[in-house]
Amino acid sequence: MSQRRVLILLVAGLLVVGIAIFVASTRHLERAKVAGDLVLPGLESTLNSITEVHLSKGDSTHTTLKKGASGWMVGEREYPADSGKVRKLLLDISSLNIVEEKTRLPANYPQLGVEDVNSPKATGTRVELMTPGKTFALIIGKSSSAKSGFVRVASTEQSLLAAPLVTVDADPKRWLDQTLLDLPMDRVKAIDAKPADGPAYTAARDKKEQQDFTVTGVPKGRQLSSPAAADPIAGSLSQLSLDDVRKSPEKSDAKLSQVVFHTFDGLDLTVAGHKDGTRTMIAVSASSTAKEHESEAQSLTARLGGWEFEIPSYKYDVIFRPLDDLLQKPPEAPKKPDKAAKADKAAPKADAAAKAD
């Protein structure tokens, strides 16, 4: 082999080694640069310009959050959203940083929950954050730990392990402002109850210092189960929250229960309720007999009027307790001996008579 050819081969070999070293170092630099970077660069500076948030899953569950002049709304319910919860979601997503690159193979996406949500079997949630100039789209998958989870920027191949951990629920009712009523028991002077089934009754007290409510309408011969039997009803509107909401129907054949709460300061709250399958629904109206609380009544009417609210069933059962549930159980009537027992008692007498004969 000539010296010239050896030189050419040596140079070529050095060139190949140099290229390999360059590629390896470049990959290392890229990976070092990627780790710690934001998953969605540019989002943080545009948070205040986001007008809509779309959440969707493969099973067709979806939520649309819309930003209005007075706050965020849940589009599927046309009802105010929990703005604090929406804000937290936006801040968490904008601060997502890359911990590690994961698979680029679509066949492996389901293991991380970052597959496209166009399949009913998809487990992740697609989040779209819309601004006037750009839409940021991210698929949030499974958690890896309490501090991180798997994500994939939509329309890209690279999946990522990112922190902090972001959890998203695409059910519209999970985004509702759940604040409904907060009427402390110490404001309540009396309640007028008209259950759908059973007799009406009233529970009242003359002053706030009176510990228990006196119940009128108790049938003759019956007694309250305890002096405080009606107290839970009077306190049932304290920190009352909703599970879901819907527009009040124009006409309803539902059999309604009704309780009117009268306060010492002149506010009256009327709560009407009915059961719709497994759902326990109420409607609320407010009025005032005192001028100083007219604005409170008007505010409640503006916020609650025209809506039916689903509340927890245990809360519903407390509000609309029938009178019989407040009373001691009546004593059981003595049982009359049945014919068989009489016959058994008579048999020994008959046998004795027969022997005497």
Residue, then its C-alpha position, 0 to 999 in steps of 0.5 A: m500500500s502506497q504512502r499516499r493511500v495510507l495517508i488518505l485512509l488516515v485522514a478519512g479515519l480521523l474525519v469519521v472519528g471527529i464527526a462522531i465526537f462532534v455529534a456525540s457532544t452536540r447531543h449531550l449539549e442539546r440534552a443538557k439544554v433541554a433539561g430544565d427548559l419550559v415545556l411551553p415557552g412563551l406561555e408564561s408571558t401571555l397568561n393574561s391574554i388567554t381567553e378560553v381553555h378547552l379540556s377534552k378526553g377520549d371518552s368525549t368528556h369535555t369542558t370549555l372555560k371562558k374568560g368574561a368581564s367578571g371572571w371565568m365561566v363554565g361554558e357547558r353550564e353557563y355558570p361561573a367557574d372557580s376562578g382560583k382553580v382555573r388560575k392555578l391550572l394556568l400557572d402550573i402549566s406555564s411553569l412546567n419544566i422538562v425533567e427528562e425526554k421520554t419516548r418518541l414512539p406513538a406505540n409507547y404513548p399509552q404507557l405514559g398516557v400521552e396518546d392523542v385523545n381521538s380514541p375512547k381508550a385514551t387516558g390522557t387529557r388534552v388542554e388547549l390554552m387559547t390567546p388571540g394570537k396563538t393556541f398552546a396545546l398539551i396532552i397531560g398523561k399519567s403521574s410519575s410521582a407526587k411531583s412530576g408527570f408525563v406530558r406531550v406537546a400536541s402535534t410533536e413526537q417527543s414525550l416528556l417527564a415534566a414538573p410540577l405534577v399537573t392533574v386535570d379533570a375534564d368534567p364540567k361540574r368539577w370547575l364550577d364555583q361551588t359556593l352556594l349559601d352560608l347562612p349561620m345558624d345564629r341568624v336563624k329565628a324560625i323555619d317553616a317546613k312543608p315536606a312533599d310527604g307528611p304534615a307541615y311544621t314550624a321550628a322557632r326560637d324567641k332570641k339568639e341565646q335560646q339554644d334549641f328550637t321549639v317545634t309546633g305541629v307535633p301530633k298529640g301523644r308524640q314527643l321530640s326525640s330530643p330538645a335539639a331535634a330541629d337544630p340541624i335543620a336551622g344550621s343546614l344552610s351554613q357553608l352549603s356547597l353545590d355539586d352541579v347546576r342546571k337551568s330551572p325548567e319552565k314547567s316541572d311535575a316534580k313533587l316539591s318539599q319547601v322550607v322557609f328560613h326566617t332570620f332575626d334581621g329580616l332575611d327570608l330564604t325559601v328553599a324548594g327541593h325534589k329528587d331527580g333519580t339519584r340527584t337531589m336538587i334545590a332552588v333558592s329564592a330570597s326576600s327581606t322584610a327589613k330595608e337594611h337587608e334588601s340589597e343582600a336579598q337582591s344579590l342572592t336573587a341575582r346570583l341564584g335565581g333561575w337555577e337548580f342546584e344539585i347538593p349532596s344527598y346527606k345535606y338534602d336529607v337534613i334540610f327536608r327532614p319530615l316531622d316524623d324523623l324529629l319525634q320519638k318512635p311511638p310505643e309498640a302496641p302489645k301483640k295479640p296472641d295468634k290462633a295457633a298459640k291459643a290452640d297450643k294453650a288449649a290443647p293441654k286443657a283438652d287432654a286433661a279433661a279427656k283423662a278425667d273422663 
